[in-house]
Amino acid sequence: MNKPIRTISIFCLVLFLALMANATYLQYFRSEALNDRAENQRVFDAAFSRERGSIIVGRDAIAESVPVDDQYEFQRTYNAPFKYAPLTGFFAYAYGASQLERTQNDVLSGEDDRLFVTRLVDLLSNKGTQGGNIRLTIDPAAQDAAAEALSNVPGDVEGSVVALEPKTGKILAMVTAPSYDPNKLASHDKASVDRAWKQLTTDDSEPMLNRGTQKTLPPGSTFKLVTAAAAIEDGLAESADDQVPGGTEYQLPQTSGDTGLIDNEGRSCGTDTIPFTQALGNSCNTTFAQLAVQVGGDKLREQAEAFGFNQDYLEDLRPQAKSVFPDGANEPQTGQAGIGQYEVRATPLQMAMVAAGIANNGVVMRPYVVDEVQSADLDVVETTQPEEFSRAVKSSTAKVLTDLMTYTVNDGTASPAAIPGVQVAGKTGTAQSGQDDVSPYAWFVSFAPADDPEVAVAVMIEKADIPRGEIGGGVIGGPIAKAVMEAVIK
Amino acid sequence: MSTPTASPGTSGLMGFVHRRRRGAELFLLVLALAVGVGAYAAVGIGVKGEVPADMVGYSSWLAALTIAAHLVIRFVAPYADPVLLPVVAALNGLGLAVIHRLDLAAGSASKDVARAQLTWMTLGVILFAVTLIVLRDHRRLTRFTYTSGLAAIVLLLLPMVPGLGKTINGAKIWIGVGPFSFQPGEIAKLLLVITFAGYLVLHRDALALAGRRVLFVDLPRGRDLGPILVMWLISLGVLVFQRDLGSSLLFFGLFLVMLYVSTERPGWLVVGGMLFTLGAAGGYYAFSHVQQRFDIWLSPFSYYRPESGPTSDQLVESMFGMAWGGLLGRGFGEGSPWRISFANSDFIMGAIGEELGLTGVLAVLVMYGLIVERGLRAALISRDGFGKLLATGLAAVFALQVFVVIGGVTRLIPLTGLTTPFLSAGGSSLIANWVIIALLLRVSDLARRPLPDLSTDDESADDESTQVIRL
């Protein structure tokens, strides 16, 4: 009977080899595909109960994992939640994660390849994987000043403040109003998280929206900086003192009647030609509509795109809304676009990049908010290197634009942002919402000091409890921008 | 394994005898204990951050059980295979640790399954010892060929007795006596191997030689095949009626293997394969639950967390767990094997795959492979036909059971539901498997034992001439 027994032995060997091959397939070759399946709660649970890294601003953690005595072992905690929620985002059990918690998940959870050595040490010393930390570019003083100034606007304000370091593209401050408390979403009490989620997602004021990067609105007169840049690059003016077209009224080409008539809402803009400084200083719509028409839609779009319109550039905070300059605008539309109306839309971050590009001799740096990746022991694993995003204008053009903007602060509409002893360059904007029952949007962009810029700011107020007639970029936005600039410079 | 010896009076068949190797067994047992005790400590450290409070008591108990088993072998089966007991001790110890780990995950409110399992293990070792002590020669089992066949059928019928049978998780394969639940099928499996072996060893020549040739197969006479076929059909029918697909598959395979080995006719495998295909196809069209199993096997994710109806939750969670475990596993306490419902019985390999990784799974498979290999080796060297059939049957039923349950859990084949030998929580399975190991040890002990030197001067001449012929 030995021959059949040997056959049976081989048969059993085949059975066991099949089991081993299948286990190897399942646990090695297919494991990643299975781990990535959306219904795999295990993977998310593990991430949720891990000691997640901290998000650090200055010396303080604005988001950290605190040990607690429950199933998940660690509670994600946000310190100063309202002020930093637009940056940190939330980390919730059933609703996933957003903003930095989402884009930096690999580092925070410890899965990132750059943390391989730390992970190996954790493995060998039989500790749970500890996440790495990220340190932000945020200047806590600027962030405080921006949050404080924004909250001082009367009423339930909706708006945003973004500050950049022109030389590097570092985001120094980014606040938004209204904001929310991500602690309520990170809670381990499922019922209360569900309630908070429902309340936040149905709120009309969209508190979970980071208005600095996710909301585009007509930029109004602040867009005149782009139009002016295009005009100078195109040779229509060479210095701040050159004469540019003026006038109290301008009828857009191919139009007749009120709809195509541009005026200056009573600001002094001469008759035929006026100095460039006066045109920007008094925010002359007639001048910039004419300049836009003269430059042409395509060149104006190219100039806008050189500053970042129609593009994605921010990896650290996702999703990012693209600022828009429309393609194929005809002459009257181009005229409207030249003063930041028609279909032009910009985020506050985009307008801060315009100011920062001018401040940095025409070079726009790619904005970023993650300065350093650190291991759990606070060893720096990687520092983000500033990166040139584009050369938007020649440095001579940038010089002229700076002169125009300092004039605007010293003698024009942007005077509320003036800081004693420091030369500030700025531009106001008051954009028509296009709807009768929606107030105009107040904008303000600026940078300082004008000769060696340290900070560029954009302020956008979408809604505030201010009478319609009194809404203006200078009055509302100027003081906010000033506060932020002072916080950085001092 | 075998080295020639020249000790007088023990000259064996080929001029050498097997050594006892009890020292090797003891050494391997120490390693096996290290697995069991180490796993238990690792569970405590991994889950609660401290060595379990009953560590000393637990380790001593486990050590006492295995050493006792070793001593019994040393005294009553000194030539038995030295690898089987250590492998079984390691598997049983690992199983206890994993069950304990799942107990901890379930919280203090639930019952202590690991403690119950340790009690069953104790009982298993006692029965193991009793088997070895009482049964000094496995051939005595041939006396019980028909008795054990009858007992197997009675056991299989027991769950259908009103008041005694219990339906647990949809399968009507349990009986309840007081607080204990018992799966009589596990014992029946053992009894059927004895029956088949006993019957076939007597009738193998008739089965193989007498009969007509139909197509490629020599069909035996009905009176030779009849009784065994009837017995097999009854047990299979009972199982189909009880919806226990796994055991049906197991018994069918067992019958086929033993028929093939005893008759040495490969044609039986062809016939068996065809019958299996027919049976599977018939089962698929006749029973909706077979269809469900098959559909779940093909597309498990479509049945994951359904609103109602059949669910693949166990299978999918087990696959997720094993994938999550990866090569090295999460480590005890770091995974979430409690997501697999009833992880401590059929799906215990899912829990092992998650927390001990592919490494752990392969190690367990290799240990199972060793048991089967050792069983078949005992069959090869056994000197009597009954021993060969008994050992082959026991090894084959073990291999098939491991394949059916682990293949099902890892989605190699449709899930049918059997216990994982020595790992799964469950008394009947554990006891039956300890007795299976005792029988394998007994067969290997007789096979490796030197032939008693009965030669007188006269007979020695006969012996020599016999040997010449044999060579």
Chai-1 contact restraints between the chains, C-beta under 6 A:
chainA,res_idxA,chainB,res_idxB,connection_type,confidence,min_distance_angstrom,max_distance_angstrom,comment,restraint_id
A,M1,B,V261,contact,1.0,0.0,6.0,A-B,restraint_1
A,M1,B,K388,contact,1.0,0.0,6.0,A-B,restraint_2
A,N2,B,L380,contact,1.0,0.0,6.0,A-B,restraint_3
A,P4,B,Y260,contact,1.0,0.0,6.0,A-B,restraint_4
A,P4,B,V261,contact,1.0,0.0,6.0,A-B,restraint_5
A,P4,B,E264,contact,1.0,0.0,6.0,A-B,restraint_6
A,I5,B,V261,contact,1.0,0.0,6.0,A-B,restraint_7
A,I5,B,A379,contact,1.0,0.0,6.0,A-B,restraint_8
A,I5,B,L380,contact,1.0,0.0,6.0,A-B,restraint_9
A,I5,B,T392,contact,1.0,0.0,6.0,A-B,restraint_10
A,I8,B,V257,contact,1.0,0.0,6.0,A-B,restraint_11
A,S9,B,L376,contact,1.0,0.0,6.0,A-B,restraint_12
A,C12,B,V372,contact,1.0,0.0,6.0,A-B,restraint_13
A,C12,B,A399,contact,1.0,0.0,6.0,A-B,restraint_14
A,L15,B,A399,contact,1.0,0.0,6.0,A-B,restraint_15
A,L15,B,F403,contact,1.0,0.0,6.0,A-B,restraint_16
A,F16,B,G369,contact,1.0,0.0,6.0,A-B,restraint_17
A,L19,B,L365,contact,1.0,0.0,6.0,A-B,restraint_18
A,L19,B,I406,contact,1.0,0.0,6.0,A-B,restraint_19
A,M20,B,L362,contact,1.0,0.0,6.0,A-B,restraint_20
A,M20,B,L365,contact,1.0,0.0,6.0,A-B,restraint_21
A,N22,B,T410,contact,1.0,0.0,6.0,A-B,restraint_22
A,N22,B,L412,contact,1.0,0.0,6.0,A-B,restraint_23
A,A23,B,V361,contact,1.0,0.0,6.0,A-B,restraint_24
A,A23,B,T410,contact,1.0,0.0,6.0,A-B,restraint_25
A,L26,B,M322,contact,1.0,0.0,6.0,A-B,restraint_26
A,L26,B,T410,contact,1.0,0.0,6.0,A-B,restraint_27
A,Q27,B,M322,contact,1.0,0.0,6.0,A-B,restraint_28
A,Q27,B,G326,contact,1.0,0.0,6.0,A-B,restraint_29
A,Q27,B,L358,contact,1.0,0.0,6.0,A-B,restraint_30
A,Y28,B,L358,contact,1.0,0.0,6.0,A-B,restraint_31
A,S31,B,A323,contact,1.0,0.0,6.0,A-B,restraint_32
A,S31,B,G326,contact,1.0,0.0,6.0,A-B,restraint_33
A,L34,B,F320,contact,1.0,0.0,6.0,A-B,restraint_34
A,L34,B,A323,contact,1.0,0.0,6.0,A-B,restraint_35
A,N35,B,A323,contact,1.0,0.0,6.0,A-B,restraint_36
A,N40,B,F320,contact,1.0,0.0,6.0,A-B,restraint_37
A,R42,B,F320,contact,1.0,0.0,6.0,A-B,restraint_38
A,R42,B,W324,contact,1.0,0.0,6.0,A-B,restraint_39
A,R42,B,S336,contact,1.0,0.0,6.0,A-B,restraint_40
